[in-house]
Amino acid sequence: MFIDDPLGERHLTDLVGEPARHQPGGTSLQACWSWASIGLRPLLSLADRSPRQLAVVDPNIRLATPGGVSPAGDLQPEPGDVSRPANHALEFTAGTEAAGVRIDRSSRITVVFQRKALQHDPHFDVLSPTISAGVGLVSGLNGLGSGRSAALSRVVGVLDAWREAGVPTVHLELAEYRSVAELGEVLAAVAPYIHSIGMSQDEFQALVGPGRDIGREAAGFADHHGVSRVVVHSDRWALSVHTSDPERERLALIAGCLAAACRAESGRPLGRWRVPSRSDFASGIPAETSSDGWRTTVASSPYLTRPHSTIGLGDTFVSGHLLVHAANS
């Protein structure tokens, strides 16, 4: 829900009270939080280093500075726009009843009062290609608005430097776009520099429509944009259409599903992953196929009917999935 009113945050707080907790938002921050939780030290592009923002960044996530890189926990906050509102998520657990309505599926409403700009961090742009990395994650390219062309030009410059540095896997996580034209402009700019594209089932169906052959449609999407992998993740399963080793793809999907399920159970990324005791597995999942050089690999995901939280599950899946592709073995 988008309400174009920077002052609306105060009214929402008056209505429902102060937030029960504060945490980072956005795919890149969520994925880095997950990686930091298992002992890694990811490098994040972050322009906003205000007290409010740094307070929710895991201290072990590294940020670029004029003198190199530093853990976020070692940096002093910088002056920022204290009036800029945060996004608010109103969560609903399955089984909740109110005003004659019963919630059958745990979900949330995200309330946005001001569209966020891309985190353009010039120090990250310079330093990231010089740091050895197994994977680069690109996100947040939706909703760039009138500044889209300039933002994409900066992103392409960084991606080109990553390619020259030999980063083996560069992944774009799509998110939702306001129009097909906007998505087309983004993909036309960055597709030549990336290896894989990921999205949720809802985002995928918004592109191709419901009831389609997901594997075939994903292969067509990958072929059209010249990438070697398309990943679709949902509540019950995750799917990869690819041209590589199916067992490595399966391990990557399982890692992503486990990471997301543990987060659903605890409400935050965990340092150790296991199948939650209250989860179940679906049997009606997409089929594994092989056609025209494309393989479809599928994993069933641990599913919790009553999760602690639904926030960040897709982003945490991305962190687990890319972890396997970043590893050397």
Backbone bond lengths (Angstrom), bond angles and torsions (degrees), N, CA, C in turn:
res aa  C-N    CA-C-N  psi(-1)  N-CA   C-N-CA  omega(-1)  CA-C   N-CA-C  phi
1 M - - - 1.447 - - 1.522 108.26 -
2 F 1.341 116.83 120.05 1.459 121.08 -179.97 1.525 109.28 -108.03
3 I 1.331 115.57 122.02 1.462 122.72 177.00 1.520 106.65 -119.36
4 D 1.325 116.63 110.06 1.461 120.74 -173.92 1.530 109.55 -77.30
5 D 1.328 114.94 76.26 1.461 120.66 -176.47 1.526 108.99 -156.88
6 P 1.335 118.53 96.18 1.462 120.53 -179.14 1.524 114.01 -58.24
7 L 1.344 117.16 -19.85 1.463 119.96 179.60 1.526 112.27 -89.95
8 G 1.328 116.26 -1.87 1.463 119.56 -175.52 1.515 114.26 -69.54
9 E 1.329 117.53 -21.09 1.463 121.09 -179.17 1.533 110.35 -58.35
10 R 1.326 116.04 -41.74 1.475 119.40 -179.51 1.529 110.76 -63.56
11 H 1.326 117.51 -39.43 1.461 120.35 -179.88 1.537 111.19 -67.24
12 L 1.340 116.46 -38.41 1.460 119.26 178.22 1.528 110.45 -64.53
13 T 1.318 116.78 -41.28 1.461 120.54 178.18 1.528 110.82 -62.99
14 D 1.332 116.97 -39.74 1.464 120.12 176.51 1.524 111.14 -61.55
15 L 1.325 116.10 -33.90 1.467 121.02 -175.76 1.528 112.68 -77.97
16 V 1.334 116.99 -46.67 1.474 120.01 -171.99 1.527 113.46 -116.70
17 G 1.324 118.26 -2.13 1.455 120.51 179.52 1.521 112.47 93.85
18 E 1.325 114.93 175.97 1.459 121.04 179.37 1.540 110.48 -68.51
19 P 1.326 118.22 150.22 1.472 120.59 177.86 1.528 111.58 -58.52
20 A 1.333 115.48 143.29 1.463 120.12 177.59 1.527 111.19 -67.82
21 R 1.323 117.58 -27.71 1.462 121.17 178.39 1.519 109.18 -159.81
22 H 1.325 114.88 162.14 1.458 122.06 176.32 1.521 107.98 -119.63
23 Q 1.327 116.36 139.55 1.452 120.23 178.33 1.525 109.23 -154.44
24 P 1.344 117.99 165.31 1.458 119.68 -178.50 1.519 111.54 -68.91
25 G 1.316 115.52 155.58 1.453 121.37 176.55 1.512 110.63 -126.70
26 G 1.306 116.49 158.64 1.458 121.21 -179.03 1.512 111.68 100.25
27 T 1.333 116.12 144.50 1.468 121.10 -175.64 1.520 112.49 -58.17
28 S 1.326 117.97 -45.40 1.463 119.52 -175.56 1.522 111.68 -64.30
29 L 1.338 116.87 -44.42 1.466 119.81 179.35 1.524 111.42 -66.46
30 Q 1.332 116.62 -41.12 1.467 119.87 -179.69 1.531 110.86 -64.83
31 A 1.322 117.16 -44.51 1.466 120.07 179.53 1.523 111.02 -64.46
32 C 1.350 117.07 -41.85 1.467 119.74 178.87 1.523 110.96 -65.00
33 W 1.327 117.57 -36.83 1.463 121.57 176.40 1.523 109.87 -59.92
34 S 1.331 116.33 -43.28 1.467 120.36 178.62 1.523 111.19 -64.37
35 W 1.318 117.33 -44.71 1.472 120.04 179.29 1.522 111.28 -63.72
36 A 1.326 116.89 -41.71 1.466 119.85 179.06 1.521 110.95 -63.49
37 S 1.336 117.67 -31.86 1.464 121.36 -178.64 1.520 112.66 -67.25
38 I 1.344 117.21 -23.43 1.466 119.00 178.50 1.531 111.46 -101.68
39 G 1.343 116.76 13.59 1.447 120.54 172.28 1.508 115.96 98.46
40 L 1.344 118.37 3.47 1.459 120.63 176.84 1.524 110.20 -85.36
41 R 1.322 116.17 167.93 1.465 120.95 -178.99 1.531 109.13 -128.60
42 P 1.312 117.40 73.62 1.462 119.94 -177.18 1.521 111.55 -68.31
43 L 1.329 115.20 152.63 1.459 122.18 176.25 1.524 108.21 -100.32
44 L 1.320 116.78 125.55 1.465 123.13 -172.65 1.518 110.49 -115.01
45 S 1.312 116.75 139.50 1.458 122.16 170.66 1.524 108.27 -83.70
46 L 1.322 116.58 112.54 1.465 120.37 -176.94 1.523 109.05 -142.87
47 A 1.331 115.08 110.57 1.464 119.74 178.30 1.523 111.60 -85.28
48 D 1.330 117.03 -35.47 1.464 121.92 -178.24 1.527 109.24 -82.24
49 R 1.319 116.52 107.44 1.469 121.13 179.27 1.522 110.44 -119.58
50 S 1.326 114.22 36.18 1.458 121.26 177.52 1.521 109.70 -70.44
51 P 1.328 118.30 162.59 1.467 120.21 178.71 1.525 112.51 -55.46
52 R 1.338 117.41 -40.67 1.460 120.51 -178.27 1.527 111.57 -64.26
53 Q 1.342 117.28 -38.98 1.454 120.85 -178.96 1.527 111.95 -74.25
54 L 1.341 117.26 -50.19 1.460 119.72 -177.35 1.522 112.22 -63.48
55 A 1.335 117.56 -24.53 1.469 120.71 -179.70 1.518 112.02 -63.64
56 V 1.350 118.17 -23.20 1.468 120.20 -177.37 1.528 112.20 -110.66
57 V 1.330 117.63 8.68 1.466 121.36 177.42 1.521 108.71 -93.39
58 D 1.332 117.16 127.84 1.465 120.67 178.09 1.531 109.15 -53.89
59 P 1.339 118.02 131.07 1.475 120.40 -174.90 1.514 114.00 -62.24
60 N 1.350 118.68 -18.83 1.457 121.07 -178.28 1.522 113.47 -89.37
61 I 1.321 117.66 -8.48 1.457 120.55 173.72 1.524 107.97 -69.05
62 R 1.320 117.52 135.49 1.457 120.98 -178.21 1.529 110.79 -93.29
63 L 1.314 115.58 143.04 1.458 122.97 176.52 1.521 109.37 -123.02
64 A 1.326 115.42 147.07 1.462 120.32 179.08 1.525 110.07 -79.57
65 T 1.322 115.84 142.04 1.468 122.47 178.79 1.529 108.37 -133.66
66 P 1.320 117.91 168.96 1.471 118.81 177.81 1.528 113.02 -58.94
67 G 1.346 116.90 -25.79 1.454 119.89 -177.93 1.517 114.80 -99.26
68 G 1.330 118.71 4.23 1.460 121.52 -178.16 1.512 110.79 139.38
69 V 1.333 116.90 -132.62 1.462 121.17 177.44 1.522 108.98 -127.93
70 S 1.336 115.92 149.10 1.461 121.25 179.86 1.510 109.47 -142.42
71 P 1.351 117.72 147.62 1.460 119.61 171.62 1.530 109.69 -60.42
72 A 1.329 116.00 142.28 1.462 119.87 -179.15 1.525 111.29 -57.15
73 G 1.338 116.81 -32.94 1.456 120.50 -178.69 1.517 113.83 -67.32
74 D 1.349 117.70 -16.20 1.460 121.01 -179.34 1.531 112.69 -94.12
75 L 1.328 117.15 -5.52 1.463 120.62 -174.72 1.516 111.59 -94.88
76 Q 1.303 115.44 145.22 1.451 121.27 174.22 1.521 109.32 -86.69
77 P 1.333 117.97 136.92 1.467 119.76 178.82 1.525 111.05 -59.71
78 E 1.326 114.57 151.05 1.452 121.68 177.47 1.518 109.23 -106.73
79 P 1.327 117.43 155.56 1.469 118.51 176.57 1.527 110.08 -57.70
80 G 1.302 115.81 139.08 1.454 120.71 179.91 1.509 111.02 -142.54
81 D 1.316 115.43 179.97 1.465 121.66 179.09 1.525 108.25 -80.61
82 V 1.328 116.95 95.89 1.460 120.34 -176.02 1.518 111.67 -70.40
83 S 1.329 117.52 -14.65 1.463 120.08 -179.20 1.525 112.64 -85.88
84 R 1.338 117.36 -10.22 1.465 119.65 -177.39 1.527 109.46 -68.98
85 P 1.327 117.59 123.01 1.467 119.30 -174.46 1.524 112.25 -76.16
86 A 1.312 115.10 151.36 1.461 121.32 173.36 1.521 109.47 -84.42
87 N 1.331 116.45 163.71 1.461 120.33 168.41 1.525 108.37 -78.98
88 H 1.320 116.92 147.32 1.462 121.68 179.94 1.527 109.07 -122.32
89 A 1.324 116.39 133.36 1.462 121.94 178.87 1.524 109.00 -112.86
90 L 1.319 116.43 121.89 1.462 123.04 176.54 1.522 106.83 -100.87
91 E 1.326 115.95 109.61 1.467 119.87 -173.51 1.521 112.09 -94.48
92 F 1.346 115.38 145.79 1.456 122.81 179.82 1.527 108.95 -129.90
93 T 1.303 116.86 127.31 1.462 121.94 -179.23 1.521 109.88 -94.23
94 A 1.315 116.18 141.35 1.464 121.00 177.86 1.526 110.20 -53.50
95 G 1.330 116.12 135.47 1.459 121.66 -178.98 1.515 113.39 99.03
96 T 1.340 117.58 -14.23 1.463 120.79 178.26 1.530 109.75 -65.73
97 E 1.340 116.49 136.78 1.460 121.67 177.89 1.522 109.77 -125.61
98 A 1.326 115.81 138.22 1.465 121.39 176.99 1.523 108.85 -162.21
99 A 1.326 115.80 137.35 1.474 122.30 176.33 1.523 112.19 51.99
100 G 1.332 116.05 38.51 1.459 120.31 177.47 1.510 115.02 78.43
101 V 1.315 117.33 7.50 1.467 121.53 -179.54 1.521 108.93 -113.58
102 R 1.335 116.09 133.86 1.464 121.28 177.19 1.529 108.33 -111.93
103 I 1.328 116.30 130.12 1.459 121.88 178.28 1.523 108.61 -84.69
104 D 1.330 117.35 114.21 1.463 121.41 -177.09 1.527 112.66 -91.25
105 R 1.329 117.19 -17.66 1.468 120.70 -178.37 1.518 108.53 -136.76
106 S 1.318 116.69 127.19 1.458 120.40 178.14 1.525 109.67 -58.89
107 S 1.310 115.97 130.09 1.458 120.00 -177.58 1.527 109.03 -159.24
108 R 1.312 116.47 -162.67 1.462 120.57 -176.73 1.521 110.20 -158.56
109 I 1.308 115.32 161.83 1.455 122.54 167.72 1.521 106.70 -115.49
110 T 1.317 117.22 124.27 1.454 121.23 176.46 1.522 108.48 -98.59
111 V 1.320 116.17 125.77 1.459 122.31 -178.70 1.523 108.63 -106.84
112 V 1.324 116.01 121.05 1.460 123.26 -177.40 1.527 108.32 -116.01
113 F 1.318 116.94 125.39 1.463 120.88 -178.33 1.531 112.91 -102.05
114 Q 1.304 117.23 -17.73 1.457 120.07 179.70 1.521 107.89 -154.31
115 R 1.320 116.97 126.40 1.459 120.01 -178.55 1.523 109.94 -64.63
116 K 1.318 115.40 139.13 1.458 120.71 -176.77 1.531 110.44 -91.24
117 A 1.303 115.97 144.24 1.457 121.40 176.13 1.525 109.94 -84.59
118 L 1.328 116.42 160.31 1.456 120.96 175.52 1.523 109.41 -62.77
119 Q 1.337 116.76 139.57 1.462 121.36 179.59 1.530 109.23 -76.64
120 H 1.330 116.00 89.04 1.460 119.71 -179.91 1.527 109.08 -90.41
121 D 1.299 115.78 107.27 1.461 123.54 -177.05 1.526 107.86 -112.65
122 P 1.329 119.08 100.22 1.476 120.69 -175.58 1.519 113.56 -61.89
123 H 1.330 118.39 -31.09 1.470 119.97 177.88 1.531 110.58 -67.28
124 F 1.339 116.91 -38.03 1.461 121.05 175.76 1.525 110.29 -63.16
125 D 1.331 116.39 -42.29 1.464 120.17 -178.72 1.522 110.89 -56.69
126 V 1.327 116.73 -39.15 1.464 121.45 -176.79 1.525 111.48 -78.74
127 L 1.345 116.58 -42.98 1.467 120.12 -170.55 1.531 113.90 -85.89
128 S 1.325 118.02 -31.87 1.471 119.23 -172.11 1.531 113.46 -58.58
129 P 1.341 120.80 -37.60 1.469 118.08 179.27 1.527 113.49 -69.15
130 T 1.335 118.23 -15.52 1.468 121.12 -177.02 1.519 112.20 -90.50
131 I 1.322 117.92 -5.37 1.461 121.99 -175.76 1.515 109.06 -105.29
132 S 1.321 116.91 127.11 1.461 121.40 -179.33 1.515 110.19 -61.54
133 A 1.332 116.03 127.87 1.462 120.44 -178.61 1.517 109.59 -147.79
134 G 1.325 115.14 146.13 1.456 120.10 177.71 1.508 112.92 -89.75
135 V 1.341 116.89 -17.65 1.459 119.15 -176.97 1.516 109.57 -153.31
136 G 1.319 115.95 143.65 1.455 122.83 172.63 1.516 109.02 -119.56
137 L 1.307 117.46 132.42 1.461 123.19 -179.06 1.523 109.21 -110.86
138 V 1.329 116.22 128.77 1.459 123.03 178.09 1.521 107.82 -115.91
139 S 1.328 117.07 131.22 1.465 119.97 178.71 1.521 108.79 -154.77
140 G 1.324 115.68 173.40 1.457 120.31 175.91 1.513 114.51 81.49
141 L 1.335 118.15 17.01 1.458 119.56 -177.88 1.527 112.49 -87.96
142 N 1.327 117.11 2.70 1.465 120.28 175.23 1.533 109.42 -89.35
143 G 1.320 116.04 149.70 1.454 119.76 176.07 1.509 114.78 70.44
144 L 1.350 118.23 29.74 1.455 119.92 -179.14 1.526 112.33 -76.97
145 G 1.330 116.46 -17.75 1.459 120.32 174.48 1.515 113.16 66.24
146 S 1.337 115.44 -144.45 1.465 120.54 -173.21 1.523 112.83 -68.08
147 G 1.324 117.45 -19.88 1.459 120.26 179.40 1.511 113.86 -91.38
148 R 1.341 117.06 17.16 1.458 121.50 -172.66 1.532 112.44 -61.29
149 S 1.315 117.50 -45.64 1.473 120.28 -175.17 1.524 111.42 -61.91
150 A 1.321 116.99 -44.99 1.463 120.18 -179.86 1.522 110.98 -66.58
151 A 1.346 116.51 -41.79 1.467 120.30 179.77 1.520 110.86 -63.30
152 L 1.329 116.87 -44.32 1.459 120.25 -179.64 1.518 111.42 -64.95
153 S 1.318 117.00 -35.43 1.459 119.95 177.84 1.523 110.83 -62.06
154 R 1.340 116.85 -41.71 1.468 119.96 178.06 1.529 110.68 -65.83
155 V 1.330 116.75 -41.97 1.466 120.60 -179.71 1.521 110.26 -62.81
156 V 1.315 116.70 -45.42 1.467 120.37 179.91 1.525 110.81 -60.45
157 G 1.327 117.05 -37.48 1.461 119.79 177.17 1.514 112.27 -60.35
158 V 1.335 117.29 -41.81 1.462 121.51 178.22 1.529 110.46 -68.55
159 L 1.329 116.68 -43.39 1.465 119.90 -179.41 1.525 111.40 -63.05
160 D 1.311 116.81 -37.58 1.461 120.21 177.94 1.526 109.86 -64.27
161 A 1.340 116.65 -39.21 1.469 119.98 177.53 1.517 110.72 -66.76
162 W 1.344 117.84 -37.65 1.467 120.29 175.91 1.524 110.71 -61.41
163 R 1.327 115.23 -43.01 1.466 119.26 -179.16 1.529 110.39 -62.66
164 E 1.334 116.63 -43.26 1.462 120.36 178.26 1.526 111.07 -63.57
165 A 1.340 116.83 -31.55 1.465 121.18 179.53 1.522 112.31 -79.72
166 G 1.342 117.49 -8.62 1.458 121.01 176.43 1.511 115.33 83.26
167 V 1.345 118.99 25.86 1.464 120.18 176.06 1.534 107.68 -60.98
168 P 1.338 118.94 119.48 1.470 121.06 -170.12 1.525 114.84 -70.75
169 T 1.337 118.18 -29.15 1.466 120.53 -178.87 1.520 109.17 -136.01
170 V 1.316 116.23 121.71 1.466 122.45 173.65 1.526 106.81 -120.81
171 H 1.331 115.10 122.01 1.469 121.63 -172.49 1.517 110.00 -118.01
172 L 1.326 115.98 134.19 1.465 122.50 175.07 1.521 108.88 -106.98
173 E 1.339 116.67 121.29 1.461 121.23 173.46 1.528 107.02 -97.17
174 L 1.336 115.75 121.30 1.459 120.12 -165.28 1.526 114.87 -72.25
175 A 1.342 118.15 -58.69 1.470 123.55 -169.26 1.530 109.17 72.74
176 E 1.342 116.37 -169.74 1.462 121.59 -174.28 1.526 110.66 -96.11
177 Y 1.326 115.12 141.03 1.460 121.19 178.49 1.519 109.96 -117.31
178 R 1.327 115.07 147.02 1.453 119.96 -175.76 1.523 112.79 -73.52
179 S 1.323 116.66 -19.79 1.460 119.72 179.52 1.526 109.35 -154.85
180 V 1.334 115.80 157.07 1.458 120.82 176.17 1.521 110.01 -64.69
181 A 1.345 116.47 -33.95 1.465 120.02 179.90 1.526 111.14 -63.86
182 E 1.346 116.69 -40.89 1.457 120.48 178.63 1.523 110.50 -63.60
183 L 1.328 116.98 -45.67 1.460 120.99 178.06 1.523 110.28 -60.88
184 G 1.331 116.73 -42.69 1.460 120.47 -179.12 1.512 112.40 -61.19
185 E 1.337 116.85 -39.87 1.462 120.55 179.33 1.526 110.50 -65.66
186 V 1.339 116.43 -41.23 1.466 120.32 179.75 1.524 110.56 -63.60
187 L 1.334 117.14 -48.36 1.463 120.38 -176.84 1.526 111.58 -67.83
188 A 1.322 116.97 -36.34 1.466 119.13 178.10 1.524 110.81 -61.12
189 A 1.344 116.41 -35.01 1.465 120.42 -178.18 1.524 112.28 -76.96
190 V 1.348 118.24 -44.58 1.470 119.74 -168.83 1.522 114.39 -101.96
191 A 1.333 118.99 -18.90 1.467 120.29 -175.12 1.527 113.54 -55.89
192 P 1.329 120.31 -36.88 1.472 118.61 179.56 1.527 114.20 -64.41
193 Y 1.321 117.91 -12.64 1.460 121.27 -174.66 1.525 113.30 -110.54
194 I 1.320 118.90 0.00 1.459 120.89 -175.45 1.527 110.31 -118.06
195 H 1.325 115.20 161.38 1.464 121.06 -179.58 1.524 112.25 -106.48
196 S 1.329 117.16 -29.29 1.462 119.09 -175.86 1.518 110.62 -144.90
197 I 1.330 114.57 156.78 1.461 122.56 179.27 1.521 107.81 -130.38
198 G 1.337 116.81 136.80 1.463 121.27 178.30 1.509 111.43 -127.17
199 M 1.333 115.25 156.18 1.464 120.94 179.15 1.518 108.84 -166.42
200 S 1.330 116.37 165.13 1.457 121.01 175.03 1.527 109.80 -80.76
201 Q 1.318 116.22 166.72 1.458 120.66 177.65 1.528 110.72 -60.39
202 D 1.328 117.29 -41.15 1.464 120.24 179.18 1.526 110.71 -62.36
203 E 1.320 116.71 -43.04 1.458 120.09 179.60 1.520 111.20 -65.45
204 F 1.345 116.59 -37.48 1.458 120.46 178.84 1.527 110.68 -66.57
205 Q 1.325 116.59 -44.07 1.464 119.85 -179.45 1.520 111.90 -67.35
206 A 1.332 116.66 -27.57 1.461 118.64 174.65 1.528 110.92 -65.54
207 L 1.337 116.54 -26.42 1.457 120.98 178.59 1.520 112.55 -82.18
208 V 1.339 117.27 -42.70 1.471 120.10 -170.71 1.522 113.36 -112.79
209 G 1.344 117.16 -11.37 1.457 120.02 -177.32 1.521 111.10 92.43
210 P 1.351 117.29 158.06 1.466 121.39 -178.94 1.521 112.63 -76.39
211 G 1.323 114.39 160.21 1.459 120.31 172.05 1.507 115.15 75.19
212 R 1.311 118.84 13.83 1.459 121.24 -179.79 1.535 110.87 -90.10
213 D 1.331 115.29 169.26 1.459 122.04 172.48 1.526 107.01 -76.47
214 I 1.337 117.02 103.17 1.456 120.80 -170.91 1.533 111.35 -61.79
215 G 1.330 117.16 -44.41 1.458 119.67 -179.39 1.515 112.13 -60.97
216 R 1.321 116.98 -46.07 1.465 120.56 -178.79 1.528 111.06 -66.20
217 E 1.331 116.60 -43.21 1.460 119.92 -179.43 1.533 110.87 -65.94
218 A 1.332 116.81 -39.31 1.465 120.18 179.10 1.526 110.81 -66.08
219 A 1.342 116.93 -38.10 1.460 120.31 177.25 1.527 110.83 -64.08
220 G 1.323 116.55 -40.59 1.459 120.07 177.00 1.514 111.91 -64.07
221 F 1.334 115.99 -38.96 1.459 121.45 178.14 1.521 110.30 -64.40
222 A 1.337 116.73 -43.98 1.471 121.20 178.87 1.521 110.81 -63.93
223 D 1.321 116.49 -43.91 1.456 121.65 -179.68 1.525 110.95 -61.49
224 H 1.324 115.71 -44.23 1.464 121.00 -176.74 1.528 111.68 -63.29
225 H 1.341 116.22 -37.65 1.461 119.51 -175.56 1.525 113.34 -98.96
226 G 1.329 117.35 1.68 1.452 120.51 173.55 1.509 115.45 71.15
227 V 1.342 117.54 30.69 1.467 120.87 176.93 1.522 109.26 -107.32
228 S 1.326 116.55 160.72 1.461 120.20 -175.37 1.528 113.19 -97.68
229 R 1.337 117.34 -1.67 1.465 119.21 -178.74 1.523 109.50 -155.67
230 V 1.334 116.17 136.01 1.461 122.50 169.04 1.515 107.54 -126.51
231 V 1.331 116.96 127.81 1.463 122.69 -176.80 1.522 108.93 -116.73
232 V 1.330 115.78 131.54 1.464 121.87 176.98 1.523 107.44 -122.97
233 H 1.343 116.84 126.68 1.465 119.80 -179.18 1.527 110.00 -120.57
234 S 1.331 115.65 145.28 1.459 121.41 -178.85 1.524 109.27 -139.76
235 D 1.336 116.76 -176.96 1.461 120.96 177.49 1.523 111.91 -59.06
236 R 1.330 116.04 -41.34 1.469 121.83 -167.15 1.521 115.19 -104.64
237 W 1.334 117.43 -16.68 1.459 119.78 -175.81 1.520 109.72 -158.78
238 A 1.317 115.01 166.53 1.461 121.93 172.52 1.522 107.43 -136.28
239 L 1.318 115.75 144.90 1.461 121.76 -172.70 1.518 109.84 -134.79
240 S 1.329 115.17 140.92 1.455 121.01 176.27 1.519 108.85 -129.93
241 V 1.312 116.19 126.44 1.458 122.13 171.09 1.522 106.46 -104.44
242 H 1.323 117.46 124.05 1.469 120.03 -165.64 1.519 110.87 -155.00
243 T 1.328 114.93 178.16 1.462 121.45 177.33 1.528 110.96 -124.55
244 S 1.342 116.73 18.41 1.466 120.29 -173.75 1.527 111.30 -114.16
245 D 1.322 116.52 -160.15 1.464 123.77 -176.58 1.530 110.44 -68.84
246 P 1.327 119.56 117.76 1.462 120.49 -177.09 1.527 113.64 -64.51
247 E 1.331 118.72 -29.67 1.458 119.93 -179.75 1.528 110.86 -72.07
248 R 1.318 117.24 -36.50 1.460 120.09 175.53 1.534 109.43 -67.13
249 E 1.319 116.74 -40.42 1.464 120.45 177.32 1.527 110.67 -62.70
250 R 1.326 116.23 -41.10 1.473 119.61 179.51 1.527 110.67 -63.33
251 L 1.336 116.50 -43.32 1.464 120.45 178.71 1.531 110.49 -62.24
252 A 1.335 116.28 -40.01 1.462 119.97 179.30 1.531 110.93 -64.45
253 L 1.331 116.96 -42.56 1.467 120.47 178.50 1.530 110.91 -64.11
254 I 1.340 116.62 -43.17 1.466 120.67 179.80 1.527 110.29 -62.61
255 A 1.335 116.76 -43.00 1.469 120.25 179.20 1.525 110.39 -60.73
256 G 1.325 116.59 -43.38 1.457 119.77 178.23 1.515 112.54 -63.23
257 C 1.321 116.26 -44.09 1.468 120.67 -179.93 1.525 111.36 -64.20
258 L 1.338 117.18 -40.85 1.465 120.67 179.05 1.524 111.12 -65.23
259 A 1.331 116.06 -45.29 1.468 119.91 179.81 1.518 110.62 -58.68
260 A 1.341 117.05 -44.09 1.464 121.11 -179.09 1.519 111.58 -68.28
261 A 1.342 117.89 -40.22 1.461 120.78 -179.35 1.529 111.27 -65.17
262 C 1.327 116.96 -40.03 1.472 119.81 177.92 1.519 110.48 -65.14
263 R 1.312 116.51 -37.26 1.463 119.29 177.65 1.529 110.38 -67.99
264 A 1.325 117.62 -39.20 1.465 120.40 178.24 1.523 110.87 -60.56
265 E 1.334 116.59 -38.09 1.458 120.70 -178.00 1.524 111.98 -73.23
266 S 1.331 117.14 -37.16 1.466 120.31 -172.37 1.523 113.67 -101.44
267 G 1.341 117.02 -22.54 1.456 120.38 -176.77 1.508 114.00 87.95
268 R 1.334 117.73 1.65 1.464 122.02 178.27 1.529 108.51 -155.13
269 P 1.333 118.85 159.81 1.463 119.85 176.67 1.524 111.28 -62.53
270 L 1.329 115.31 144.86 1.461 120.78 -179.44 1.526 110.37 -114.11
271 G 1.332 115.48 154.80 1.451 121.29 179.16 1.515 113.71 -81.76
272 R 1.339 117.41 -18.64 1.462 121.77 177.00 1.522 107.83 -129.09
273 W 1.322 116.38 135.42 1.464 121.18 -175.63 1.525 110.47 -108.25
274 R 1.303 115.78 138.74 1.464 122.66 176.17 1.521 107.56 -152.24
275 V 1.312 116.74 165.85 1.463 120.11 176.97 1.520 108.19 -76.54
276 P 1.337 119.14 119.61 1.468 120.46 179.21 1.523 111.61 -57.87
277 S 1.324 116.22 140.91 1.469 120.63 -174.02 1.523 112.53 -65.13
278 R 1.327 118.63 -27.14 1.466 120.97 -176.30 1.529 112.77 -97.02
279 S 1.325 116.99 15.31 1.464 119.32 -177.04 1.525 110.84 -93.66
280 D 1.329 115.02 160.40 1.466 120.42 172.66 1.519 108.72 -133.49
281 F 1.344 115.66 171.92 1.456 121.41 -176.56 1.522 109.67 -124.01
282 A 1.321 115.42 141.56 1.467 120.60 178.85 1.523 109.88 -86.62
283 S 1.326 115.89 147.31 1.464 120.58 175.41 1.531 111.06 -98.05
284 G 1.321 118.19 -27.76 1.457 121.45 -178.41 1.511 112.04 -85.97
285 I 1.322 117.46 73.37 1.452 121.77 -177.91 1.532 108.87 -113.11
286 P 1.319 118.95 163.36 1.471 120.42 179.77 1.521 112.12 -56.49
287 A 1.315 115.33 152.78 1.465 121.21 -177.62 1.525 110.80 -82.50
288 E 1.334 114.73 151.32 1.456 120.21 172.70 1.527 108.70 -87.21
289 T 1.314 116.95 130.89 1.458 121.61 -176.68 1.524 109.83 -137.22
290 S 1.319 115.04 171.58 1.452 122.13 175.13 1.515 107.50 -146.45
291 S 1.353 117.08 122.78 1.458 119.93 -176.75 1.520 109.76 -159.88
292 D 1.337 115.37 136.94 1.468 122.33 174.66 1.530 112.46 53.67
293 G 1.334 116.09 36.68 1.455 120.53 177.39 1.515 114.72 86.28
294 W 1.333 118.25 -6.03 1.462 122.43 179.58 1.518 110.20 -102.82
295 R 1.314 116.24 135.95 1.457 122.51 173.97 1.526 109.45 -108.32
296 T 1.324 116.11 142.52 1.464 121.04 173.73 1.517 108.29 -111.93
297 T 1.326 116.59 117.28 1.464 123.03 178.22 1.525 108.00 -112.72
298 V 1.346 115.88 136.34 1.467 120.97 -173.54 1.527 109.26 -131.79
299 A 1.317 116.56 143.73 1.467 122.43 173.10 1.520 108.54 -130.91
300 S 1.328 116.23 138.60 1.463 121.80 173.78 1.518 108.86 -81.41
301 S 1.334 116.69 136.69 1.455 120.88 -174.25 1.524 111.49 -101.74
302 P 1.345 119.13 141.15 1.468 120.40 172.05 1.527 109.35 -59.94
303 Y 1.329 116.75 129.09 1.468 121.35 -174.92 1.525 110.03 -119.67
304 L 1.337 115.83 132.13 1.463 121.31 177.27 1.523 108.82 -111.93
305 T 1.320 116.17 123.40 1.460 120.14 179.21 1.522 110.94 -66.51
306 R 1.328 116.37 -37.41 1.463 121.05 -178.84 1.539 109.14 -122.74
307 P 1.320 117.21 76.89 1.467 119.97 179.92 1.522 111.37 -71.48
308 H 1.304 116.07 158.75 1.462 120.97 174.11 1.519 110.02 -65.40
309 S 1.340 115.97 -35.80 1.454 121.62 -179.43 1.518 109.04 -158.51
310 T 1.338 116.40 151.58 1.467 121.11 174.69 1.525 111.67 -106.70
311 I 1.315 117.63 -1.08 1.462 121.14 -175.81 1.526 110.58 -75.04
312 G 1.329 116.37 135.32 1.455 121.89 171.81 1.511 115.62 75.54
313 L 1.338 118.50 10.23 1.466 118.86 -175.86 1.525 111.37 -68.09
314 G 1.336 117.11 -43.51 1.459 119.49 178.31 1.518 111.88 -63.40
315 D 1.328 116.78 -40.18 1.461 120.69 179.29 1.527 111.25 -66.98
316 T 1.332 116.41 -36.04 1.464 120.04 177.77 1.518 110.32 -70.89
317 F 1.347 117.28 -36.01 1.468 119.68 171.90 1.522 110.41 -55.85
318 V 1.326 116.58 -46.35 1.462 120.94 -179.31 1.525 110.47 -57.51
319 S 1.326 117.60 -40.57 1.468 120.27 -178.85 1.523 111.45 -63.70
320 G 1.326 117.65 -42.36 1.460 120.35 179.44 1.515 111.91 -69.36
321 H 1.318 115.83 -41.75 1.460 120.87 -179.76 1.522 111.14 -62.19
322 L 1.335 116.44 -46.95 1.462 119.55 -178.10 1.525 112.08 -72.68
323 L 1.323 117.97 -24.33 1.456 120.98 178.13 1.527 110.72 -57.08
324 V 1.323 116.55 -43.36 1.474 120.15 179.94 1.519 110.19 -66.75
325 H 1.319 117.77 -40.56 1.459 119.97 -179.73 1.533 112.06 -71.99
326 A 1.329 116.80 -21.49 1.466 120.19 177.66 1.518 112.04 -81.08
327 A 1.336 116.78 -21.43 1.459 120.92 -175.03 1.537 110.34 -74.39
328 N 1.316 115.41 152.68 1.467 120.01 179.65 1.519 112.33 -81.85
329 S 1.341 117.09 -18.44 1.463 119.36 -178.37 1.503 108.86 -150.82
